[in-house]
Amino acid sequence: MSQSTIPLESATQVVEAGKRKAHELGLSAVFAVLDAGANLVSFERMDGAWLASNDLATAKARTSVMFEMPSEALNAPVQLGEPLAHFDHTNGGLLLMGGGMPITDAEGNLLGALGVSGGTPEQDAEVARTAVS
């Protein structure tokens, strides 16, 4: 896939969709949108979001933009048996848990990625999937 960049308007729409889903789930989340070069385009915190979620959201977005796949997908091949719930698998600033989703255009070109943090890895992944759909 060729890389492009995400317009600020599109990044804002993704974050707004994520905030609606987070609110529906009763979460206070943090949203980080990076462009295809892993540069921060948009960052937003909902009231009451946990401070450490700032770094987690950015790391999830970075992971997804670098590998062009959901951050949770990278964890699957390295697990033995059942996943360790809420365990942060980190390596060099990458975060291999739910909440990071690549953002692509209609042709499948990578525009950037969204990182969400504020709930469980499963909740964050649900919010991120909804936001980029």
Secondary structure, DSSP 4 states (H G I P E B T S, - for coil): --B----HHHHHHHHHHHHHHHHHHT---EEEEEETTS-EEEEEE-TT--TTHHHHHHHHHHHHHHHTS-GGGGTGGG--SS--TT---EETTEE-SSSEEEEE-TT--EEEEEEEESS-HHHHHHHHHHHH-
